[in-house]
Amino acid sequence: MQKEILLFFQNISNPVFDFIANVSSILGEQTILILLLSIVMYTIDKNKGFAICGSLIISLFSTGALKAIFKAPRPYTLINEINGKRLTTATGYSFPSGHTTGAAAMYSSLSFAIRKRKISILCAISILLVGISRLYLGVHWLIDVTTGLILGIVLSMIFYPILERSAKDENLKFKISLYFSIICSIFSILQSILLHLNLVDIVAFAPLMKILAFGAGGFIGICYEIKKIKFNIKGTIKQKILRIITLIVGMLIIQTLLKLVFSENIYYIGALIRYILIGLWLTAIFPKLFKKLFI
């Protein structure tokens, strides 16, 4: 059945559907997820942003762990008739779908945070579009997408309300962020060293290390923001738009510059530093900079 579904999408493929599938798949990729997280955190509610961030990290970590355990091959590597597309986004193992898990976690958490019918409908459509696009592109099996969808939604249903309630107590929010940052830091550093020494499966652990590194930087930044920055998200529409543009531009600059700085010989150490800095930029460096500039 799974093969037949993929062949069906393969048979109806055309340039228009290719374009739609590529755009839909982007909805589950890191730049869009971080953009949405930034919008919530710096224009709507910092505590809701914290809860979304935690739910997203937990969901993506769970997906990465399952990928490392099952090591399932991608469909286009097993079925000759499947012409895999957008392969630059299919770097890890197949089960479960990281794009679908990330989308399910982000958009379900977003619907919990905003609680408006129209937003919830858009979020549900976005999750489905990401899942279907991964099937159309031939990079995932149906079971990958289904599991990712369930995993992202269920974990968000469990952890988002817990984290949002906890964030109302600043001391508890700090403690949770500190625990998250310690765990993520230890395991991301350990994994980057093992990857650098080629002692673990690169396909399985490289994506997992990046998730944990982002979490380490992000939660260290949240701890610092709580104690030292106390960023006020109030402002005009123009100021809020400027914040988001600056956030994304800064993230892209960090990505680009650090990729140039670190050679292939220390790629995984460089990736560790890059993702830690992106997390720190989002939650500490950016709000500190803007607070100094009074924006």
C-alpha positions as CSV (number, residue, x, y, z in Angstrom):
1,M,0.0,0.0,0.0
2,Q,2.8,2.4,0.9
3,K,4.5,1.8,-2.4
4,E,1.2,2.3,-4.3
5,I,0.7,5.7,-2.6
6,L,4.1,6.9,-3.6
7,L,3.7,5.6,-7.2
8,F,0.3,7.4,-7.4
9,F,2.0,10.7,-6.5
10,Q,4.8,9.9,-8.9
11,N,2.4,9.4,-11.7
12,I,0.5,12.7,-11.2
13,S,3.7,14.7,-10.8
14,N,4.0,17.8,-13.0
15,P,5.8,21.2,-12.7
16,V,2.8,22.9,-11.0
17,F,2.4,20.1,-8.4
18,D,6.2,20.2,-7.9
19,F,6.1,23.9,-7.1
20,I,3.2,23.4,-4.6
21,A,4.9,20.5,-2.9
22,N,8.2,22.4,-2.6
23,V,6.5,25.4,-1.1
24,S,4.4,23.2,1.2
25,S,7.5,21.3,2.4
26,I,9.2,24.7,3.3
27,L,6.4,25.2,5.9
28,G,8.1,22.4,8.0
29,E,11.7,23.6,7.6
30,Q,13.9,25.3,10.2
31,T,13.8,28.9,8.8
32,I,10.0,29.0,8.8
33,L,9.7,27.3,12.2
34,I,12.2,29.8,13.7
35,L,10.4,32.7,12.0
36,L,7.0,31.7,13.5
37,L,8.7,31.1,16.9
38,S,10.2,34.6,16.7
39,I,6.9,36.2,15.8
40,V,5.2,34.6,18.9
41,M,8.1,35.3,21.2
42,Y,8.7,39.0,20.3
43,T,5.3,40.3,19.1
44,I,2.7,38.2,21.0
45,D,3.8,36.6,24.3
46,K,7.3,35.6,25.5
47,N,5.8,32.8,27.7
48,K,3.9,31.3,24.8
49,G,7.0,31.5,22.7
50,F,8.9,29.7,25.5
51,A,6.2,26.9,25.6
52,I,6.3,26.5,21.8
53,C,10.1,26.4,21.8
54,G,10.1,23.7,24.5
55,S,7.4,21.6,22.7
56,L,9.2,21.9,19.4
57,I,12.6,20.8,20.8
58,I,11.0,17.9,22.6
59,S,9.2,16.8,19.5
60,L,12.2,17.1,17.2
61,F,14.5,15.4,19.7
62,S,12.0,12.5,19.9
63,T,11.9,12.2,16.1
64,G,15.7,12.3,15.9
65,A,16.0,9.6,18.6
66,L,13.5,7.3,16.6
67,K,15.4,7.9,13.4
68,A,18.7,6.8,15.1
69,I,17.0,3.7,16.5
70,F,15.2,2.5,13.4
71,K,17.5,3.7,10.7
72,A,14.8,3.3,8.0
73,P,15.9,4.0,4.4
74,R,14.2,6.6,2.2
75,P,11.7,5.3,-0.4
76,Y,13.6,6.7,-3.4
77,T,16.6,4.6,-2.4
78,L,14.6,1.4,-2.5
79,I,12.1,1.9,-5.3
80,N,13.6,2.6,-8.7
81,E,10.4,4.2,-10.0
82,I,10.4,6.8,-7.3
83,N,12.3,10.0,-8.4
84,G,13.1,11.7,-5.1
85,K,12.8,15.5,-5.1
86,R,14.1,18.2,-2.8
87,L,16.8,15.8,-1.6
88,T,18.8,18.5,0.2
89,T,16.1,18.3,2.9
90,A,16.3,14.5,3.1
91,T,19.6,14.1,4.9
92,G,18.7,11.8,7.7
93,Y,16.9,8.5,8.0
94,S,13.3,8.1,6.9
95,F,11.2,7.1,10.0
96,P,9.6,9.3,11.2
97,S,9.3,12.4,9.1
98,G,11.1,15.3,10.8
99,H,9.4,17.9,8.6
100,T,6.0,16.5,9.5
101,T,6.9,16.2,13.2
102,G,8.2,19.8,13.3
103,A,5.2,21.2,11.5
104,A,2.8,19.2,13.7
105,A,4.5,20.4,16.8
106,M,4.8,24.1,15.7
107,Y,1.4,24.5,14.2
108,S,-0.5,22.6,16.9
109,S,1.3,24.7,19.6
110,L,0.6,27.8,17.6
111,S,-3.1,27.0,17.6
112,F,-3.0,26.4,21.4
113,A,-1.2,29.7,21.9
114,I,-3.5,31.9,19.8
115,R,-6.8,30.0,20.1
116,K,-8.6,31.5,17.2
117,R,-10.7,29.4,14.8
118,K,-9.2,30.8,11.6
119,I,-5.7,30.3,12.9
120,S,-6.4,26.7,14.0
121,I,-7.8,25.9,10.6
122,L,-4.7,27.4,8.9
123,C,-2.5,25.4,11.2
124,A,-4.3,22.2,10.5
125,I,-4.0,22.8,6.7
126,S,-0.3,23.6,7.1
127,I,0.4,20.3,8.9
128,L,-1.4,18.3,6.2
129,L,0.3,20.2,3.4
130,V,3.7,19.4,4.8
131,G,2.9,15.7,5.3
132,I,1.4,15.3,1.8
133,S,4.3,17.2,0.2
134,R,6.8,14.7,1.8
135,L,4.9,11.8,0.2
136,Y,4.7,13.6,-3.2
137,L,8.4,14.4,-3.2
138,G,9.1,10.7,-2.6
139,V,11.3,11.3,0.5
140,H,9.0,9.6,3.0
141,W,6.7,6.6,3.5
142,L,3.2,7.0,4.7
143,I,4.1,5.5,8.1
144,D,6.8,8.2,8.4
145,V,4.4,11.0,7.8
146,T,1.6,9.5,10.0
147,T,3.9,8.9,12.9
148,G,5.5,12.3,12.6
149,L,2.0,13.9,12.6
150,I,0.8,12.0,15.7
151,L,4.1,12.5,17.5
152,G,4.2,16.3,17.0
153,I,0.6,16.8,17.9
154,V,0.5,14.5,21.0
155,L,3.8,15.8,22.4
156,S,2.6,19.4,21.9
157,M,-0.8,18.6,23.6
158,I,1.2,17.2,26.6
159,F,4.0,19.7,26.9
160,Y,2.7,23.0,25.6
161,P,0.1,23.6,28.4
162,I,2.6,22.4,31.1
163,L,5.3,24.8,29.8
164,E,2.9,27.7,29.4
165,R,1.6,27.4,32.9
166,S,5.1,27.0,34.3
167,A,6.3,30.1,32.5
168,K,3.9,32.3,34.5
169,D,6.2,31.6,37.5
170,E,9.5,33.3,36.5
171,N,11.6,31.2,38.9
172,L,10.1,28.0,37.6
173,K,10.6,29.1,34.0
174,F,14.2,29.8,34.8
175,K,14.7,26.4,36.4
176,I,13.1,24.6,33.5
177,S,15.2,26.5,31.0
178,L,18.4,25.8,33.1
179,Y,17.6,22.0,33.1
180,F,16.9,22.0,29.4
181,S,20.1,24.0,28.6
182,I,22.3,21.6,30.7
183,I,20.8,18.5,29.1
184,C,21.0,19.9,25.6
185,S,24.5,21.2,26.1
186,I,26.0,18.0,27.5
187,F,24.5,15.7,24.8
188,S,25.1,18.1,21.8
189,I,28.8,18.6,22.8
190,L,29.2,14.8,23.3
191,Q,27.6,14.0,20.0
192,S,29.6,16.7,18.1
193,I,32.8,15.1,19.4
194,L,31.7,11.6,18.5
195,L,30.7,12.8,15.1
196,H,34.0,14.6,14.6
197,L,35.9,11.4,15.5
198,N,33.6,9.3,13.3
199,L,32.6,7.1,16.2
200,V,28.8,7.2,15.6
201,D,26.4,7.0,12.6
202,I,26.6,10.4,10.9
203,V,23.2,10.0,9.2
204,A,21.5,9.3,12.5
205,F,23.3,11.7,14.9
206,A,24.2,14.8,12.9
207,P,20.6,16.1,12.7
208,L,20.0,15.2,16.4
209,M,23.1,17.1,17.4
210,K,21.9,20.2,15.6
211,I,18.5,20.1,17.4
212,L,20.2,19.7,20.8
213,A,22.7,22.5,20.0
214,F,19.9,24.9,19.1
215,G,18.1,23.9,22.3
216,A,21.2,24.5,24.3
217,G,21.8,28.0,23.0
218,G,18.1,28.8,23.1
219,F,17.5,27.8,26.7
220,I,20.8,29.3,27.9
221,G,19.6,32.5,26.3
222,I,16.2,32.3,28.0
223,C,17.9,32.0,31.4
224,Y,20.0,35.1,30.7
225,E,16.9,37.0,29.4
226,I,14.9,36.2,32.5
227,K,17.7,37.4,34.9
228,K,19.4,40.2,33.0
229,I,17.4,41.5,30.0
230,K,13.7,41.3,30.7
231,F,12.8,42.3,27.2
232,N,9.4,44.2,26.8
233,I,7.7,43.0,23.7
234,K,5.3,46.0,23.5
235,G,5.8,48.3,20.6
236,T,4.3,49.6,17.4
237,I,3.6,47.4,14.4
238,K,6.6,48.9,12.6
239,Q,8.9,48.1,15.5
240,K,7.6,44.5,15.7
241,I,8.1,44.0,12.0
242,L,11.6,45.4,12.3
243,R,12.4,43.0,15.2
244,I,11.4,40.0,13.1
245,I,13.3,41.1,10.0
246,T,16.4,41.7,12.2
247,L,16.0,38.3,13.8
248,I,15.9,36.4,10.5
249,V,18.7,38.4,8.9
250,G,20.9,37.9,11.9
251,M,20.2,34.2,11.9
252,L,21.1,33.9,8.2
253,I,24.3,35.9,8.7
254,I,25.3,33.5,11.5
255,Q,24.6,30.5,9.3
256,T,26.5,31.9,6.3
257,L,29.5,33.3,8.1
258,L,30.2,30.3,10.4
259,K,29.9,27.9,7.4
260,L,32.7,29.9,5.8
261,V,34.8,30.0,9.0
262,F,34.8,26.3,9.8
263,S,36.5,24.0,7.4
264,E,35.2,20.5,6.5
265,N,37.8,19.0,8.8
266,I,35.9,20.3,11.8
267,Y,32.4,20.5,10.2
268,Y,30.6,19.0,13.2
269,I,32.3,21.2,15.8
270,G,31.4,24.2,13.5
271,A,27.8,23.0,13.3
272,L,27.6,22.7,17.1
273,I,28.8,26.3,17.5
274,R,26.6,27.5,14.7
275,Y,23.4,26.1,16.1
276,I,24.2,27.1,19.7
277,L,24.8,30.7,18.4
278,I,21.5,30.7,16.5
279,G,19.7,29.7,19.7
280,L,21.5,32.3,21.7
281,W,20.8,35.0,19.0
282,L,17.1,34.2,19.1
283,T,16.7,34.3,22.9
284,A,19.5,36.5,24.3
285,I,21.8,38.4,21.8
286,F,18.9,39.8,19.8
287,P,16.8,41.1,22.8
288,K,19.9,42.5,24.5
289,L,20.8,44.4,21.3
290,F,17.3,45.8,20.8
291,K,17.0,46.8,24.4
292,K,20.1,48.8,24.1
293,L,18.8,50.4,20.9
294,F,15.5,51.1,22.6
295,I,13.6,49.5,19.8
